[in-house]
Amino acid sequence: MNEIISKRNRLLAEKVIHGLESRNMEGFYAESKEEALKKALELIPEGSSIGMGGCMSAMEIGLVDALKTDKYKFIDRDRMEDKRKAMMDSYDADFFISSANAMTEDGILINVDGNSNRVSAICQGPRQVIFIIGMNKICSDVDSAMKRARNVAAPINAQRFGLATPCSKTGSCMDCKSPDTICCQILITRFSRHKGRIKVILVNDSLGF
């Protein structure tokens, strides 16, 4: 990545990490996808059970492939016939891997979900939650983060899953009540009751949607 952009990202990441610390969460900054993968694996002991929502950012840094080995107990819902069991098993996992649809400069996480297994696991259940977040998802405040989640992430994900939502056709949120809507639950994570349960790896790259 361009060094000028990288310098800006490093400085912004310091602000975000400080915000996370004030909210009982931990933050880390990785200069590259490779560094982000290394940090994530440092945080996850071998033998751990691991659940995951649909996290493109984790896939992009190579974390999913690394966890699908005999070193870990990865709950792979794509390979399990009983999808509900996979989701329920994730609630009792040692770790849950996720990204965010958007995040504020002072450490607030915004997530929009359809099935809601991802946002519910972020709230409670798994012993640790690790977010992989590209610097492209950092927004100035909650309002701008919410707009990003609804008008950038949601339409792209609706298109990715082939859903018949208005946003998949227009490219922006129509505040719909379509049966296919993926904006069923909106989670604002502003504080962690359990100190250190939530960890965020910020990556000096554009990841996910």
Secondary structure, DSSP 8 states (H G I E B T S, - for coil): --HHHHHHHHHHHHHHHHHHHHTT-EEEEESSHHHHHHHHHHHS-TT-EEEE-S-HHHHHTTHHHHHSSTTSEE--TTT-S-HHHHHHHHHT-SEEEE--SEEETTS-EEEEESS-HHHHHHHSSSSEEEEEEEGGGEESSHHHHHHHIIIIIHHHHHHHTT---HHHHHSS------TT-S-SEEEEE---SSTTSEEEEEESS----
